[in-house]
Amino acid sequence: MWQIAPPAPPVGGALPAFEPDLRIAAGPGIRRLIAGDITSDQAISGGVVHVVEGDGALLERFALTFHIDPGMDLVA
């Protein structure tokens, strides 16, 4: 199992006993990665995202997991 970030603990619960596979630092520019405007490689090389620890290749999976298609109609 690959963990990209620790899940939120249940109320009164504890954090997982294992470390995440990827730790990143990013500012508001991460929106460009999640929107699909830039690739994970571009985000890293352009300083949009900094890999603090782990395999930077997992950043692509992160972006795909949180991607929201800008053309999606979210309001019915």
NORVEN-V787063 format. One record per backbone hydrogen bond with DSSP energy under -1.0 kcal/mol. CO is the residue of the C=O (numbers start at 0). NH is the residue of the N-H. If there is no record, write none. Layout:
co->CO nh->NH
co->CO nh->NH
//
This chain:
co->2 nh->20
co->9 nh->12
co->22 nh->51
co->22 nh->52
co->24 nh->49
co->26 nh->29
co->27 nh->30
co->28 nh->31
co->29 nh->33
co->30 nh->34
co->31 nh->36
co->31 nh->37
co->38 nh->42
co->39 nh->43
co->40 nh->44
co->41 nh->45
co->42 nh->47
co->42 nh->48
co->43 nh->46
co->49 nh->24
co->52 nh->22
co->54 nh->57
co->55 nh->58
co->57 nh->61
co->58 nh->62
co->59 nh->63
co->60 nh->64
co->61 nh->65
co->68 nh->71
//
